[in-house]
Amino acid sequence: MRFLPLILLCLPTAIYAQALPEPLTDADFPKANMEEIALGQLLFWDAELSGNRNISCASCHHPRFGTSDGLSLGIGEGGLGLGPDRRPNPDNPPEQRIPRNAPALWNVGAAGFTVLFADGRIEVDHNRPTGFRTPLEDEMVQGFNSLLSAQTMFPVLSQDEMAGHYSENEIAALVRTGRLTGSDGAWAAIAARIDAIQEYQARFRQAYAEISGGREINFTDISNAIAAYMAFDFRSDTSPFDAFLRGEDSLDADARAGLELFYGDAGCSTCHSGPLLSDMSFHAMGDVQIGPGKAERFETHQRDTGRMRVTNRAEDAYAFRTPSLRNVTLTAPYGHSGAFADLEAYLRSHIARGGQIADYDTTEAILPEMTLSKPDLAPDAAGADFAGIYAAAQSMPAQEVELEDREIKQLMAFLKSLEDPIARSGGRLGIPEKVPSGLPVER
């Protein structure tokens, strides 16, 4: 029996412009291999994967901060501390903030996640030999088991995120010279580091039959294990909203009224559709741009044109992938550049579709003090192109929405119903006591 008719029978007075999704099930997630998952957990928390051995995946995707980092724009290489307390290392400061807000990881292993990153530069593409489109194009190696695996290890190639600057370590030097894949590339160098640790050798042999049979550890094995861990640990489908989709009376009056707005007059579900609450498509909604933008080091602008950076199509300017709203109340700050620390403030700005850009102030963000070559909020014409952001948002087909304060509160109550007890507890497996490299584990 399908669940949707049951729900509508339970709510005879509710009218939805968009159909409610069916609930997530085990069929939406990869089958669990606990040895592979346990290995991936250790790798996720181990700073051995970073160029200077000082940053792990968890540094920017920590369960304490909803699997994000609690900052509007993160500090990767050159930072000290965790979450909103992270600050520049005075002895080796970062060159800039990370250009985009660190995305949360809830349900990223689900089959419905077909596009990753805010600009979709990694996405399912069955016309390619690997099955994915990535920035490496035809140089992308085969062996990644999933889209999530293909995405997982690109941060190790970023000098600002994990690799470090080219004069600091062998990984960064390989990245600087463009040697990424192949037996003498950055990924192979990282795999060699892991292969040199006896506990990892043993765990890889237990998890993968081919390695037990004598094959060396490849970079794709590392990535596959981390992806398996994330798909398992950050699965989230036991929220009150999920219970409601399964036919339970789990929402209070405000949350139910918010749901009716979300799937009705407010039009939220036009883009935030399906059980993941994302259509995996791209829309220009007038989000405020702060920080360095997505620019090359030699460029002076601070624009982030989003999807257009991938497609080179003018109509994709300032369009970003619809984020999943799972556990959204736990994953502040909000927006592709994290411009809003407060969810309600972001919701009001989002509804205005760029109409509040002129009134924005960076005090609404969480930005640790740094010495920067570019200001956090550039002047209109010279930097972030606020006029262009607004024009792109106004050109998108979308219904005009005006909501009363009462209705905003109801939408907030519905968004709260997306919060999963598993997410509040930090996932299923928690933080490992130690990792095979012996490096510190960030708690």
N, C-alpha and C positions, 0 to 999 in steps of 0.2 A: 504493500500500500504506500502511496506517495503521501508526504506529510502536509503539503500545502492545502488540500481540501479540508483536512482535519482542522487546521489553524483557522481557516475562514469560517468554519462552522462554529468554532469557539468564540469568534468575534463577529457576530452577525451584523453589527452596525458599522464595522470598519470598511472603508472603501480605499483601495490603494491604486494609485496611478501606475505603479510598477509592481509586478508580482514579487512576492517574498521569495527568497532563494530557498532551495532545499538545504538541509543541514549537511555539514561536512561529515564524512564517514572514513573508516579505515581505507576504503578504496581510493581516497584522495591523496594518500600519503605512501611513500615507499615502504616496502616490507623491511622490518627492523632486523639488522644483524648486530647483536649486542657486542660482539667482539670488535667489530668495525666502529660502532658507536663509541665504545669506551676508548678506543684509540683516538678517534676524532676529538673526543672531549679533551684529552691531554694535549693534542696539537693546538686546539683552539685557545687554550690557556697558556701555551708555552711561547715565551718571547724568543726562542731559538729561531723562529721563522723570520724575524726582522733583521735587517742588515746589521744594526748595532746591538742586537740581542737585548733590546730594552722595551719592546712593544709587542704585545700579543693581539690576537683578534679581539679578545675580551677587553682590551684597553679602550676601544671605541664602541664596543657592543656588549656592555656589561649589564647583567640582570638587575643590578641595583638601580639602573636608570632605564628600565624597560627595554633592555637590549640595544639601547643607544648610548650616548655618553653624557647626556645632561647639559650639553653646550649647544649654543646656536651654531657655531662653526668650530670644529674640533681643532685640537693641537696634537698633531701626531709626533713625528720625529722632532726632537728638541723640546719636548715637554716633560714635566714632572708632576706626579700626582694623578688623581683619578676623578673623573666626573667634573662637576662645576668647580672643584678645587684645583683642577689642573692648571699649571702655570708654565711659562717659558723657563727653560733651563738657562740660568744666567751664564753658564760656561759654554753652552752650545745652543743658542736660541734658534727657534724655527725661522724660516724665511718668510712664511706667511701662514695665515689660517687655512685649514682645509676649506676648499671653496663651497662645499655643500654640507648640509646637515647630515649627520650619520643616521642612516635609516634603521628602524627597528627590524628585528628578524623574525617576528611571529609569523608562522606558517609559510615561510619562504621555501620550504621543501615540498609544499603542496603542488599537485599537478596543475592547478589553475594559475600558478605563477609562471607566466610565459615571457615576461619582460622584467629585467632587473636594471637597477640604477634609475635615477630620476629622468635621464634622457633616453633610456632604453638602448644604450649602446651594447648591451648583451641581451640577446633575445633568441627565442626558438626560431630556427630557419631550416626547414626540412630539405631545402634545396642545396644545402652545403654538406660536404662530407662529414663534418663533425656533428651536424644537426643544430649548430648554433651560429649566430652572427656575433662576432666580437671585434674589438679594435685591432686585433692581430690579423684579421681577414684570412687570407689563404695560408698564413704562417701558423695559424692556430693548430696545435697538435691534437691528435685524437687520443681517446682514452678517458675523457671525462664522462662520468656516468650520468650526469644530469646538468641542467642549466645552472643550478645552484653551485655545482662543483666547478663549472667553467667560470663562474663569477668569483668564487670564493678567494682565489689566489691572485687576482689582479692587484689588490692593495699592496702585496709584497713588492710590486714593481714601481710603486709610487714613491718618489723621493720624499715627499711631504708626509706620507702616511706611515710606511714601514721600512722602506729601503735605506733611507738616509741619504746624505749628500755624497757625491761621487768620490771625494777624497777620503771618506771615513771608513769604508769597508769594501770587501771584494764584491759583494752583491750590488752595492750602489755603483761601483765602477763598471760592472757589466751592463747595468741598466743605462748608464750614461752613454755608453758606446753602442747601444741598441742591440746588444747580444742578450736576447731573452730566452729563446728556445734553443734546442739542439744540445749536444753533449757538452758544449763549452759555454752555455748560457746561464742566465741568472737562476732560472728554475732548477736546472741541474745542480747548481752550486748549493741551493737550499736543500735539495734532496740529499746531497752528499753530507751535509751537516747532520741531517736526521739519521742517515744510515750509519754515521760514526758513533751513535749512542746505542749501546748494547740493548737497553730495555726497549727502545723503539724497534730494533731489529727483531727482537723476539715477538713483540706485539704485531708487527706487520706480517710475520710468518703465520701467526695464529689467525689473523683476520683475512689473509688472502692466500689462496692455495697456490697460485703461480709463484708468489714470493717464497712460500714454503718449499716449492720445487726448485728454487735456485735463481729465479729472476731477481734482478736488482730492484731496489726501491726507486720508483719514478716519481716525478713531481705530481703526476696525475693521481697516484695512489694517496699522496698526502691530501690533495684537494678532495678526493672522493670520500676519504674518512671524515674530514671536517664537515663536508656537506651532509653526510649521514648523521653525524652528531647534531647538527643544527636542525635538520628535518625532524629528528626525534625529540630533542630537548625543548625546542621552541614551538612545538605543535600546540595550538591553542584552539580548542573547540568545546570547552566546558563552561562558557560564560552564561549569564542569565539569558542573553539573546539566543545562544545555541539551544538552551533548554526550551525557550519559547518556540523556536523552529521545530523542535521535536514534539510539540504539542502540550508542553507544560505551562501552567499559569505562573510564570516566573517574573513578570514585569509589574512594577507598581504603576499607579495611575499616571504619574508624570512621564515615566519611561514609555508607557504605552502610547500616550499622546504624542511624545516625541517620535516614536516609531511611525505613527500615522502621518506626521508631518514629513518625516524622512522619505517615506515611500509614497507620499502624496503631494500636497501643495508646495512644500519646500523644494521638491525636485532633486533632492540629494542623491537618490538612488539612480538617477539617470547616468551618472558616472560611477558612483560608489555602489556597484551592482554585484550580484552573485554572493556566494557565501564568504568570499574573501573581501567583499566590499570594495572592489576595484574592477573596472572594466579593462584594465591593462592597456588603456589607450592614453592619448596625450591631449591636454587641453591647456589653453592660455587663460588663466583665471586672475591675472593681475597681482600675483604674489609679490610682495616687497622683495627687492634684491639688496642684500648687504654683503659686505666682505669683498674679497678680491675678484669675484666672478670667475668664469672659466676662460682664462686668457693665458696665452703663452708668456714666458718670462719677458720677452722683448716687447710685448704689447702693453700699452698704457691704459686701455679701457678696463672697466670693471663689469662688463656685461656678462650675463649668463643667458644665452639664447636657447638653452634647453635642447629640445628635440632637433632644432635646426642644425645643431653642431654635428648631428649624426646623419641627417638626410640632405643637408644643404638646400632645403626647400624653404623659400621665404614664408610660406603659409604655416610653417611649423615654428616660427619665431616665438620664443617665450612660452612654449608649450612644454608641460612636464607630465610625466606619468601620474595617473591617479593613484595616490597612496592607499594601501589597505588601512582600514580604520581599526583593525583588531588591537585591543588594549591601548587605544589612542590616549586615554586619560593618564597613562603611565609613561608616555614616550616624549614628553616635552624636551626641547622647544619644537615649534611647528613651522611648516613651510619649507621649500627646498633649500633655503638659506637660513632656516631657523630663526626668522625675524621676530617671532612672538614666543615668549616664554609661557604665556597664558592661553589656554585653549579657547576660552570664550572670546578673548580679544581677537584671536586668529579667525574664529568662526565669523565674527562680525566683519572683519576685513575681507574675508573670502566671499561673503555674500555681496559685498560692495563691488567686487570685480575690478579692483584697481582704483576705485573712487576715493580711498583713504590714503593713497600713497603720499600725497603732499603733506599730510599731517603726521606721518610716521616719525618716531624718535627711537634711536638705538637703545634708549633705556628700557625698551620693551623686550630686548634680547638679553642673552647671557653670554657676555664676551669678556673673558679675562683680559686685563691690560697687557698690551704688547707694543713694542716698537715696530711700526709697520712702514713700508715704503708706499703703501696705498691706504687711504683712510677707510674706516669701516663703512661709511656711507658717503659715496662720491657725489659731487654736484650733478645736477640733472643732465646737462648737455655733455659734460666731459667724462662721466663715469658710467653710472648704472642705467642710463636711458629710461628714466621713469616714464617719459612721454610715450616711448615705444612700447613699454610694458602695458600701459593703460590702453593704447590703441589696439594692441593685439587682443587684449581681453574683450574689448568692446566689439571686435569683429567676429568673435565666436558666437555661434548660435546658442542661445541660452535664454531661459525664461527669466523675466524680472521677478525678483522675490523681495517682498517687504514683510518682515517679521516683527511682531511685538516682543517686548522684553519677556513676557510670559512664555511665548513660543520659543524664544532662545533658551530659556531655562528648561523647557521640555525637551528640546533637542539635546541639551547637555545631559539631561537625565538618561536619554536613550544612549548617548555615547558612553555613559558610565556603565550601562548594561552590557557593553562589549568587553568589559574588564573581566578577565578570567582569573580565578583563584590560583591557577598554575602560574600565571604571569606574576601575580603579587608575591608568590613564594620564590620566584627566580628561575622557573623552569623545573624540569623533572629530576635532573641529576645533581644540581647544585655545583658548587665550586670544588675542584679537586684539592686535596690537602697538599699535594706537591706534583711536580711534573718531571719527566725523565731527565731533562737537561740540568735540573737542580737550580734553575733560575727562579727568582721570586714570583709568586702567584699573586696577582692583584685582587684584593678583596674589598 
